[in-house]
Each structure stands twice: as structure tokens, then as C-alpha cells.
């Protein structure tokens, strides 16, 4: 389930840039929606949109998933890097606003049937290193 996590008045440049692309009347914050989020029991199983402020505070771990699902295409380094930056931004915002560290990770599922649709080795090496530099857990399944 994708749960909306609202970050009011973001401090990280990535989220500020995304927020500033919105209409002036909607720039009070930025939402992120990780693919999988594990929450502390304090969220009390209330993942509804109206509980979006509590979801950032009660997050324990957020995971993004990228899958090779394109015909005649492959996962690109920039789309994976953007998810890594988003996760790092969530980590930083949680630390600044709630004085706690959360776990963050990305899982790449590269099961394309054709070699021409799988990630290139140099791309995999680069995004693996980028995740490591940003403190993001990285899993690659092929």
C-alpha cells in the first residue's frame, strides 16, 4: 500500500525544488509516497490520508521498488538515483523534524527476459555506489 507522507515546510533542496514547481497556493509542503513503509505501532493502523502528518513521525523504514517492466527498455540510472535522493530527503526531514533516524532502502528487480532490457553493469555499479554514498540500503534481484 502506498501511504501518503506529508512533509510540511521541507528543508532539503530536493523537496524544496519539487514543492516550488507547484502552484503558489499549494506550496506549504511536499508529499512523498514510498512504495513500502513500515510504521511504528504508534500509528495505530491509521494510514488514511487524513493522518498524513503522523505518518512521517511514525515511519520506521521506507522502501522504493524499481522493476524492469518495460518492453524494449531498461531501468535508467537517473530514475533510480531520483528515488535514492527522495529516500535520503525523507531520512533527513525525519531527523530534523522528529529527531530520529529511519531506515531507507531501494530494491531493484531486474527480471527482464531479454539481455537488452536488463540494466547495464556500469549502471548497476554506479547506482549501487550512489546508494551507498547516501546511506540507502540497496538490493538487486535478477
C-alpha positions, 0 to 999 in steps of 0.5 A, a space after each residue: 500500500 502506498 501511504 501518503 507522507 506529508 512533509 510540511 515546510 521541507 528543508 532539503 533542496 530536493 523537496 524544496 525544488 519539487 514543492 516550488 514547481 507547484 502552484 503558489 497556493 499549494 506550496 506549504 509542503 511536499 508529499 512523498 509516497 514510498 512504495 513500502 513503509 513500515 510504521 511504528 505501532 504508534 500509528 495505530 493502523 491509521 494510514 488514511 490520508 487524513 493522518 498524513 502528518 503522523 505518518 512521517 513521525 511514525 515511519 520506521 523504514 521506507 522502501 522504493 521498488 524499481 522493476 524492469 517492466 518495460 518492453 524494449 527498455 531498461 531501468 535508467 540510472 537517473 530514475 533510480 538515483 531520483 528515488 535514492 535522493 527522495 529516500 535520503 530527503 525523507 531520512 533527513 526531514 525525519 531527523 530534523 523534524 522528529 529527531 530520529 533516524 529511519 531506515 531507507 532502502 531501494 530494491 531493484 528487480 531486474 527480471 527482464 527476459 531479454 539481455 537488452 532490457 536488463 540494466 547495464 553493469 556500469 549502471 548497476 555499479 554506479 547506482 549501487 555506489 550512489 546508494 551507498 554514498 547516501 546511506 540507502 540500503 540497496 538490493 538487486 534481484 535478477 
